[in-house]
Amino acid sequence: MTHATPPGWYPDVNMPGTERWWDGTAWTGHTRSAAAAQPVAPAPQPVRRGAGTTTRTVAMTVAGLLVVAAAVTGFLVLGGDDGGTRPVSTPSTGAQPTATGSAPGPTPAEGPEDDPTVLVDQLDGVTLQVPEGWEKPENTLDDASTMRTAGSYTCPGDSGSFCYHGTVTVRTAGGTDLTDMKALAEADIGTAADRAYGKNTVGDLIHGGIRSQKDLASKPVTVAGRTGYLVRRQVTTGKGPGGYVQSLVFPSAVGSETPVIVRFAFDAGQDALPLSLMDSITRGIRPIGDATGGGVGSTVAP
């Protein structure tokens, strides 16, 4: 019988020295330094005496330990000589119970992950500026870091699925031996088109099928201080207006610089989604911690 791993902070193998929060089902975007974890002190044990030790002596020893523990706790809560209030540290995996006895999840410190204008991809070490009128969904089918236009519509095909006029996803390149940025972008653009305008995860045609594709751009580009490559393509579909897709590939800003793929999908005929917005989003990609030319609070407009 398989037992699920309980929620808690666990070492992030992709970011040495960092712990990532596991919610019991999947990894979240919340991380912290491993040095921030506070070990839990073991409970004091009574000292064993000789055969003549009495029950009264043991009781007095335990009572004395409880008084010391209470004094230490009071000092931590009320503070020292400065009269200020100091926070009490909690165990690394413990959650504070509420009045009703339930245990809420961890509340991470405010950071880029909590800013609605910034999409953070911790695994690949980059941030993207979220355009005005877009959102960051908490969950996606393929677990890619995603931002998309707010509000869905029924896809024009026969699948009954829901579509979004604009979507941008970030993922690590996998399942390929290609390392050249141009070759990766050229190999990925077909997948980007099929995922956006071809078939859904169960094989249904979401836009009536792809009728034709036409390359609009294929060029090197600098992304987050690294040389990458992009391929942009127009897609004509059997139903609906079709759209535009782009595969942008560049070396990761962290670790072994594994290639990162950013996929764009914009529906055609949308005034709020000009192709220049793809360029603006690309220019706004930054390594985590680098706010030059962007950062928390910045926005990208069409």
Disulfide bonds with the S-S distance in Angstrom:
Cys155-Cys163 1.83
